[in-house]
Each structure stands twice: as C-alpha cells, then as structure tokens.
Amino acid sequence: MKVPPCSTWLEIDLDNLRANTIRLREASGTALMTVVKANAYGHGAVPVARAAIDAGAAWCGVARVEEAIGLRRGEVQTPILVLGYTPPDQVVEALSHAISLTIFDLELAREYGQRAATAGGLVKVHLKVDTGMGRLGVRPEDAVGCLRKLLKLPGIEVQGLFTHFARADEPERPETLEQLSRFNDLLADIDRTGLRPELIHAANSAGTLNFPMARFDLVRCGIALYGLEPGPQSPLPSGFKPVLSWKARLASRKKLPAGHGISYGHAYRTARPSLVGVLPVGYADGFRRTNGNRALVGGRTVAVIGNVTMDQSMVQLDEVPDVGLQEEVVLIGRQGEAVIRAEDLARSWGTIAYEVVCGLAARLPRYYVESGKLTHRISE
Ligand SMILES: *Cc1c(COP(=O)(O)O)cnc(C)c1O
C-alpha cells in the first residue's frame, strides 16, 4: 500500500466500515441510522456516511444542522435527523435541505412550525422522550399530550418518536429494561389514540447489540460501525473490525548520555545512555499530555518519555535499535503482532474510546483505504 507523504496521518479503512455496517444490519435485522456526528467520530463524515449508505444504511444521524448541511453538500441523499438542539433561526435552512429535527419542547416546536409555515413548508420532526437519560426529551407522562399538540401545529410533520439509553453498555444493569418498559408503556398509550408516528427508535450501538427488544423500526449506531466497543462491559461480537489507524514517521533518533533531561520540565531523565526518538505528534493532534503513553515502532511497543509537547513526543528506542529514520510509527492500530487499540488509549487516559477518536485534531490528514488501496485524501 502506498504511504502518504505526511509526517502523521489517519488511515480510515472504508472496507472495514462497510463490513461493520453489513454485520450490524445482519445482527439487528433493522433499518440502520449511521450516526456521523462530530465528523463521524473523527473518521470524516462524508466518506463514512457514503460508505455506510453504500453498505445499506438508510438514515444519517448528526448532532447539529451544520453537520447535516455538510452531508448534503457531500451529496448524501438519505434522510438525516439532527439528534440535538436546533435554534429556530436554522429551521428554514434545515427545511430547504430536507433535514429532520428533534423536538423536546412544545414552545420550540411552535417556533419551528411558524418559521416553516412562513417559508411555505413542513418541517419533519421526531419527538424525543426522556425515559431515563436525564438529557433532552419530554417526560413520558407528558408525551401523549405533547404528541397530540404537535400533530395539530401548522408547519410541522411528525415523522418519528424516540428515546435514548443511559446505560445500555452495561447489559447486566436494570436501567435499560426500565427505560424500555417506560417507552413501551408510552407506545401502548399512543397506540390507543391511533397517533403512532411512522418511525419508533431507541437503540444506540450498545442497545442494538445487547437489547434485541429495543430495536423497533430503526437503530441509531455510531461507535460499533467504527469497530470500537461501546464500553468495557460491552465488547463487540466477532466480525467487527476497527476502522481507524493513526500513523506517523520517526522524525529523529539519537543517542543521549545518562542523566539527560527530556522535553519541557525535564519530567523524564535518561537512566543510562539511551536511544531517543522524536515523533511528529503532540497534544495539538489529540495525543494527550499524560504519562504512560506508548507507540509501536519496529513491530514493538515502546514508551513515550518526557512530557508530550504541542507537536512532538519523544520515545525510548533502546529495544528497537535498528529502526530507521522515516520509518512508520503507529499510535492507534497494528504493526506486525503489536496492537494499540483506541480502547487501550482510552483506558490509559481514563476516558472512553469515543473521546479518543473525537479528539483527533482536524489538522491530521485523513486518508481513506478502499478495496485494500489507499485511494484518496479528503481535506476538511
Ligand atoms: C450519539 C448518539 C447515538 C449513537 O451512539 P453510539 O453509542 O455511538 O452508537 C445514538 N443516539 C443518540 C441520540 C446519540 O446522541
């Protein structure tokens, strides 16, 4: 495979993304919304959305209207749902791009309706119900009344009804079943009124994989499509493959004497004469300034030493004395038998894999692998 002409870059394997999409569709047997908010969790929204749609995804989910418009500019033609808050000032633009919006407040819904009606259109909305997440959503006991009013508002077309799970990645815990039971009770009430919207949805990746009865008409999956586990208690079933790798080239290698300070603050000192390398990767790329970082060099795991700086980090190379300048270094991914997963980095940083990949900076060039070939770069 061709190597990008860059100091550091991301490789996004769209073949793996397609395979994960198909795997998830087979496992769920339900229509799939591919969640591509936050630049597809750092993977690149347009190429990811297009590949997932190619592999059978029916919908795209984003957090904000700007993200939805970015997809339309990238010729994504599936329905798109904005899962988060939309200011009324963006409603006409959303309407003109056929973007569906989330409703969690009647006042806001009235505003949306007025704006849409004035523009001569009907904005499609999904009513969100808070069954236990404590974030956006109307309370379950208010949902039927809210739906009735929503259905009468000019400028509004109700397309869906949904909820979101707080703890679906902990399948042994009772909260997801409790949320599900509140949601099912609500659906029973709605069915008695004959007002059931076309699309009912609830499950994120963990919900989809761990709670088959939560799949309804559509599942909303992000993290599993990227081949990353939703949480430590929610490993992915076999067949899912990570999509993203983070690579760099070794920028420098030199021998330093014993007792030599490394990087700002000299937080590390060589204990003996040491071979020290420099990686062109720093905290401004999303590589955190914490202890315990590692990299793969020459097929082995080596320690990052001293403080990570904005654009560069140092590594201890005594175990791989033959490694040459410009040689490939891996921050996330595989090199021979050695692997660093985004989940491993997350654990070492005290966070979740979501935050690791979302934190990969815009300045990192994204290269896309298709049919086993590094085909194109899409700059942002
Ligand atoms: C982000 C998000 C998802 C996707 O969650 P994953 O855990 O990445 O599958 C689904 N639904 C809503 C409302 C979200 O905000």
The ligand as an SDF file (V2000), in Angstrom:
LIG
                    3D

 15 15  0  0  0  0  0  0  0  0999 V2000
  -24.5150    9.6210   19.6170 C   0  0  0  0  0  0  0  0  0  0  0  0
  -25.8800    9.0750   19.6550 C   0  0  0  0  0  0  0  0  0  0  0  0
  -26.1350    7.7750   19.1880 C   0  0  0  0  0  0  0  0  0  0  0  0
  -25.0390    6.8090   18.7670 C   0  0  0  0  0  0  0  0  0  0  0  0
  -24.4500    6.2390   19.8980 O   0  0  0  0  0  0  0  0  0  0  0  0
  -23.3470    5.0780   19.8050 P   0  0  0  0  0  0  0  0  0  0  0  0
  -23.1350    4.6790   21.2030 O   0  0  0  0  0  0  0  0  0  0  0  0
  -22.1330    5.7020   19.2000 O   0  0  0  0  0  0  0  0  0  0  0  0
  -23.9040    4.0030   18.9430 O   0  0  0  0  0  0  0  0  0  0  0  0
  -27.4630    7.3580   19.1380 C   0  0  0  0  0  0  0  0  0  0  0  0
  -28.4670    8.1800   19.5460 N   0  0  0  0  0  0  0  0  0  0  0  0
  -28.2440    9.4170   20.0150 C   0  0  0  0  0  0  0  0  0  0  0  0
  -29.3970   10.2450   20.4630 C   0  0  0  0  0  0  0  0  0  0  0  0
  -26.9570    9.9020   20.1020 C   0  0  0  0  0  0  0  0  0  0  0  0
  -26.7390   11.1270   20.5900 O   0  0  0  0  0  0  0  0  0  0  0  0
  1  2  1  0
  2  3  1  0
  2 14  2  0
  3  4  1  0
  3 10  2  0
  4  5  1  0
  5  6  1  0
  6  7  2  0
  6  8  1  0
  6  9  1  0
 10 11  1  0
 11 12  2  0
 12 13  1  0
 12 14  1  0
 14 15  1  0
M  END
$$$$
